[in-house]
């Protein structure tokens, strides 16, 4: 038992951080949706999008990892995440003239 915990402490710590971050995110999204006067349906879709993405990722990523390797998959998704952030900033500047 001690050997199992010694070899997998990083996995448990990472999952703990993910769970803590989701707790903060869900609290913030719920409060912000009330402040912005979103409908209950829109708030429900927005809050359930996390779980839909988690399910899709959990079902598709193992196939990608087995085909091309974990380093290339990580690099591709890190690049995609930075591209989404830059694209969002570009859209905000284009639509409103500021961010």
N, CA, C and O of each residue as an XYZ file, in Angstrom:
396
protein
N       0.831     -1.201      0.000
C       0.000      0.000      0.000
C       0.865      1.250      0.000
O       0.572      2.219     -0.700
N       1.936      1.222      0.793
C       2.806      2.385      0.880
C       3.500      2.646     -0.463
O       3.697      3.797     -0.851
N       3.869      1.564     -1.170
C       4.521      1.713     -2.468
C       3.569      2.310     -3.497
O       3.983      3.109     -4.336
N       2.303      1.929     -3.438
C       1.308      2.465     -4.368
C       1.140      3.966     -4.148
O       1.104      4.731     -5.112
N       1.038      4.391     -2.907
C       0.897      5.821     -2.615
C       2.158      6.591     -2.979
O       2.085      7.732     -3.435
N       3.310      5.968     -2.777
C       4.569      6.629     -3.114
C       4.693      6.852     -4.618
O       5.230      7.868     -5.060
N       4.194      5.898     -5.401
C       4.299      6.015     -6.848
C       3.197      6.858     -7.481
O       3.343      7.289     -8.624
N       2.103      7.103     -6.770
C       0.982      7.806     -7.393
C       0.566      9.070     -6.649
O      -0.549      9.548     -6.852
N       1.413      9.620     -5.806
C       1.037     10.823     -5.053
C       0.820     12.010     -5.994
O      -0.045     12.847     -5.736
N       1.591     12.093     -7.077
C       1.444     13.225     -7.993
C       0.085     13.178     -8.700
O      -0.538     14.214     -8.936
N      -0.362     11.976     -9.031
C      -1.673     11.831     -9.657
C      -2.783     12.289     -8.723
O      -3.684     13.020     -9.135
N      -2.719     11.864     -7.473
C      -3.738     12.270     -6.506
C      -3.684     13.765     -6.216
O      -4.725     14.400     -6.051
N      -2.495     14.327     -6.153
C      -2.363     15.765     -5.930
C      -2.930     16.558     -7.106
O      -3.621     17.558     -6.911
N      -2.633     16.107     -8.333
C      -3.167     16.773     -9.518
C      -4.684     16.700     -9.583
O      -5.342     17.689     -9.907
N      -5.240     15.541     -9.278
C      -6.709     15.420     -9.268
C      -7.317     16.275     -8.161
O      -8.402     16.831     -8.334
N      -6.641     16.383     -7.044
C      -7.129     17.256     -5.971
C      -7.162     18.711     -6.415
O      -8.117     19.431     -6.121
N      -6.115     19.150     -7.126
C      -6.100     20.518     -7.637
C      -7.196     20.746     -8.672
O      -7.822     21.806     -8.687
N      -7.437     19.744     -9.551
C      -8.518     19.875    -10.531
C      -9.875     19.989     -9.846
O     -10.704     20.809    -10.241
N     -10.099     19.182     -8.837
C     -11.379     19.235     -8.127
C     -11.548     20.557     -7.389
O     -12.643     21.118     -7.367
N     -10.475     21.058     -6.787
C     -10.542     22.344     -6.095
C     -10.805     23.485     -7.088
O     -11.593     24.388     -6.807
N     -10.142     23.436     -8.245
C     -10.341     24.476     -9.256
C     -11.765     24.460     -9.790
O     -12.353     25.516    -10.023
N     -12.328     23.258     -9.987
C     -13.709     23.209    -10.450
C     -14.661     23.762     -9.393
O     -15.646     24.416     -9.736
N     -14.386     23.512     -8.125
C     -15.224     24.077     -7.068
C     -15.217     25.592     -7.098
O     -16.263     26.225     -6.957
N     -14.034     26.181     -7.283
C     -13.951     27.640     -7.389
C     -14.650     28.142     -8.647
O     -15.356     29.150     -8.616
N     -14.447     27.421     -9.769
C     -15.036     27.841    -11.037
C     -16.561     27.780    -10.988
O     -17.228     28.703    -11.455
N     -17.113     26.722    -10.436
C     -18.573     26.609    -10.414
C     -19.192     27.660     -9.509
O     -20.264     28.183     -9.814
N     -18.534     27.976     -8.401
C     -19.049     29.037     -7.539
C     -19.011     30.379     -8.243
O     -19.968     31.151     -8.179
N     -17.910     30.655     -8.910
C     -17.763     31.926     -9.607
C     -18.741     32.050    -10.770
O     -19.328     33.114    -10.969
N     -18.925     30.979    -11.539
C     -19.844     31.045    -12.673
C     -21.287     31.245    -12.226
O     -22.036     31.996    -12.851
N     -21.674     30.577    -11.151
C     -23.034     30.748    -10.654
C     -23.305     32.161    -10.172
O     -24.353     32.732    -10.474
N     -22.372     32.726     -9.427
C     -22.540     34.094     -8.926
C     -22.526     35.094    -10.072
O     -23.330     36.025    -10.107
N     -21.607     34.894    -11.005
C     -21.506     35.823    -12.137
C     -22.739     35.749    -13.034
O     -23.173     36.769    -13.569
N     -23.306     34.558    -13.204
C     -24.516     34.423    -14.022
C     -25.688     35.162    -13.393
O     -26.505     35.741    -14.110
N     -25.785     35.154    -12.079
C     -26.851     35.895    -11.400
C     -26.636     37.401    -11.572
O     -27.592     38.141    -11.805
N     -25.386     37.852    -11.460
C     -25.094     39.279    -11.623
C     -25.403     39.774    -13.032
O     -25.840     40.910    -13.212
N     -25.178     38.926    -14.022
C     -25.403     39.326    -15.416
C     -26.819     39.047    -15.896
O     -27.117     39.256    -17.072
N     -27.702     38.577    -15.011
C     -29.111     38.292    -15.323
C     -29.286     37.270    -16.441
O     -30.115     37.454    -17.333
N     -28.495     36.182    -16.392
C     -28.692     35.083    -17.340
C     -29.931     34.309    -16.951
O     -30.309     34.276    -15.779
N     -30.566     33.686    -17.930
C     -31.711     32.842    -17.630
C     -31.228     31.550    -16.972
O     -30.049     31.203    -17.044
N     -32.155     30.853    -16.335
C     -31.785     29.598    -15.684
C     -31.344     28.553    -16.695
O     -30.461     27.746    -16.404
N     -31.946     28.558    -17.876
C     -31.562     27.607    -18.910
C     -30.142     27.870    -19.398
O     -29.355     26.936    -19.546
N     -29.813     29.124    -19.646
C     -28.464     29.465    -20.097
C     -27.434     29.136    -19.032
O     -26.349     28.644    -19.344
N     -27.765     29.403    -17.782
C     -26.854     29.079    -16.688
C     -26.667     27.570    -16.574
O     -25.554     27.105    -16.327
N     -27.722     26.810    -16.746
C     -27.621     25.352    -16.689
C     -26.750     24.795    -17.802
O     -25.929     23.912    -17.555
N     -26.914     25.296    -19.031
C     -26.070     24.847    -20.136
C     -24.612     25.217    -19.901
O     -23.706     24.434    -20.184
N     -24.401     26.416    -19.382
C     -23.037     26.865    -19.136
C     -22.368     26.026    -18.048
O     -21.197     25.668    -18.171
N     -23.106     25.713    -16.990
C     -22.527     24.936    -15.897
C     -22.327     23.467    -16.291
O     -21.393     22.831    -15.802
N     -23.170     22.921    -17.151
C     -23.023     21.518    -17.544
C     -22.013     21.335    -18.667
O     -21.635     20.204    -18.970
N     -21.575     22.404    -19.280
C     -20.570     22.302    -20.331
C     -19.260     21.723    -19.846
O     -18.560     21.067    -20.617
N     -18.907     21.945    -18.594
C     -17.693     21.383    -18.019
C     -17.744     19.866    -18.047
O     -16.773     19.219    -18.438
N     -18.847     19.306    -17.643
C     -18.962     17.854    -17.586
C     -19.050     17.240    -18.975
O     -18.548     16.137    -19.191
N     -19.675     17.928    -19.913
C     -19.724     17.438    -21.294
C     -18.306     17.397    -21.868
O     -17.919     16.412    -22.497
N     -17.544     18.448    -21.657
C     -16.160     18.474    -22.125
C     -15.293     17.440    -21.436
O     -14.425     16.833    -22.065
N     -15.521     17.236    -20.151
C     -14.765     16.229    -19.405
C     -15.071     14.840    -19.950
O     -14.163     14.019    -20.084
N     -16.330     14.564    -20.266
C     -16.714     13.259    -20.819
C     -16.119     13.050    -22.205
O     -15.576     11.984    -22.497
N     -16.221     14.063    -23.056
C     -15.680     13.938    -24.410
C     -14.164     13.746    -24.367
O     -13.613     12.924    -25.099
N     -13.501     14.507    -23.508
C     -12.056     14.356    -23.387
C     -11.651     12.994    -22.855
O     -10.694     12.391    -23.340
N     -12.376     12.513    -21.864
C     -12.041     11.213    -21.288
C     -12.287     10.073    -22.254
O     -11.655      9.023    -22.137
N     -13.181     10.251    -23.199
C     -13.461      9.170    -24.143
C     -12.622      9.253    -25.412
O     -12.445      8.234    -26.079
N     -12.097     10.423    -25.775
C     -11.338     10.542    -27.019
C      -9.826     10.639    -26.835
O      -9.078     10.213    -27.715
N      -9.368     11.176    -25.738
C      -7.936     11.409    -25.552
C      -7.122     10.118    -25.476
O      -6.021     10.090    -26.025
N      -7.594      9.047    -24.831
C      -6.776      7.818    -24.832
C      -6.462      7.293    -26.229
O      -5.373      6.764    -26.453
N      -7.382      7.427    -27.163
C      -7.104      7.022    -28.540
C      -6.028      7.876    -29.179
O      -5.169      7.363    -29.897
N      -6.068      9.169    -28.926
C      -5.030     10.056    -29.458
C      -3.671      9.739    -28.856
O      -2.663      9.721    -29.562
N      -3.645      9.491    -27.564
C      -2.381      9.190    -26.899
C      -1.789      7.887    -27.435
O      -0.576      7.798    -27.629
N      -2.612      6.894    -27.673
C      -2.089      5.623    -28.182
C      -1.590      5.747    -29.614
O      -0.693      5.006    -30.016
N      -2.156      6.676    -30.401
C      -1.714      6.843    -31.792
C      -0.439      7.660    -31.915
O       0.479      7.265    -32.634
N      -0.364      8.816    -31.210
C       0.767      9.728    -31.445
C       1.653      9.951    -30.230
O       2.734     10.521    -30.374
N       1.248      9.532    -29.058
C       2.081      9.706    -27.869
C       1.623     10.858    -27.003
O       1.004     11.813    -27.473
N       1.947     10.740    -25.708
C       1.434     11.729    -24.749
C       2.090     13.090    -24.893
O       1.451     14.102    -24.604
N       3.329     13.154    -25.324
C       4.013     14.443    -25.431
C       3.420     15.266    -26.575
O       3.212     16.471    -26.429
N       3.150     14.627    -27.703
C       2.567     15.352    -28.830
C       1.136     15.779    -28.545
O       0.719     16.861    -28.957
N       0.386     14.946    -27.849
C      -0.985     15.316    -27.491
C      -0.969     16.498    -26.534
O      -1.751     17.434    -26.697
N      -0.083     16.467    -25.531
C       0.021     17.591    -24.600
C       0.414     18.867    -25.329
O      -0.166     19.924    -25.081
N       1.400     18.780    -26.233
C       1.838     19.967    -26.975
C       0.713     20.515    -27.853
O       0.533     21.728    -27.952
N      -0.034     19.627    -28.481
C      -1.130     20.077    -29.344
C      -2.216     20.778    -28.540
O      -2.710     21.826    -28.957
N      -2.594     20.222    -27.403
C      -3.660     20.847    -26.621
C      -3.182     22.098    -25.888
O      -3.977     23.008    -25.652
N      -1.907     22.163    -25.525
C      -1.377     23.404    -24.945
C      -1.393     24.512    -25.993
O      -1.731     25.655    -25.688
N      -1.030     24.176    -27.216
C      -1.090     25.164    -28.304
C      -2.524     25.590    -28.588
O      -2.793     26.767    -28.826
N      -3.435     24.634    -28.563
C      -4.837     24.956    -28.788
C      -5.392     25.866    -27.689
O      -6.162     26.784    -27.971
N      -5.003     25.613    -26.447
C      -5.468     26.461    -25.341
C      -4.949     27.888    -25.479
O      -5.695     28.839    -25.246
N      -3.681     28.050    -25.853
C      -3.152     29.405    -26.022
C      -3.786     30.095    -27.229
O      -3.995     31.309    -27.213
N      -4.092     29.328    -28.274
C      -4.752     29.903    -29.439
C      -6.159     30.395    -29.104
O      -6.573     31.452    -29.581
N      -6.886     29.650    -28.302
C      -8.238     30.058    -27.901
C      -8.192     31.344    -27.080
O      -9.033     32.224    -27.260
N      -7.222     31.458    -26.186
C      -7.090     32.678    -25.388
C      -6.780     33.873    -26.281
O      -7.381     34.936    -26.122
N      -5.852     33.713    -27.214
C      -5.526     34.815    -28.121
C      -6.693     35.170    -29.034
O      -6.930     36.347    -29.304
N      -7.415     34.176    -29.506
C      -8.562     34.427    -30.375
C      -9.673     35.156    -29.613
O     -10.324     36.042    -30.167
N      -9.890     34.790    -28.352
C     -10.893     35.474    -27.539
C     -10.509     36.933    -27.325
O     -11.360     37.817    -27.416
N      -9.251     37.188    -27.044
C      -8.790     38.560    -26.887
C      -8.950     39.344    -28.181
O      -9.359     40.505    -28.158
N      -8.632     38.721    -29.301
C      -8.793     39.373    -30.594
C     -10.249     39.720    -30.861
O     -10.546     40.813    -31.344
N     -11.158     38.805    -30.554
C     -12.587     39.080    -30.758
C     -13.081     40.217    -29.871
O     -13.872     41.050    -30.313
N     -12.616     40.255    -28.617
C     -13.033     41.336    -27.728
C     -12.542     42.691    -28.233
O     -13.276     43.678    -28.193
N     -11.302     42.731    -28.707
C     -10.776     43.993    -29.237
C     -11.520     44.368    -30.517
O     -11.823     45.541    -30.733
N     -11.815     43.393    -31.357
C     -12.511     43.671    -32.605
C     -13.948     44.126    -32.372
O     -14.431     45.023    -33.062
N     -14.634     43.517    -31.408
C     -16.039     43.851    -31.167
C     -16.210     45.133    -30.360
O     -17.088     45.940    -30.663
N     -15.389     45.327    -29.346
C     -15.610     46.437    -28.428
C     -14.516     47.504    -28.483
O     -14.688     48.593    -27.936
N     -13.420     47.210    -29.123
C     -12.331     48.183    -29.200
C     -11.426     48.160    -27.984
O     -10.444     48.902    -27.935
N     -11.727     47.343    -27.021
C     -10.920     47.205    -25.818
C     -11.200     45.837    -25.220
O     -12.021     45.087    -25.747
N     -10.541     45.514    -24.152
C     -10.810     44.257    -23.470
C     -10.992     44.534    -22.044
O     -11.231     43.615    -21.261
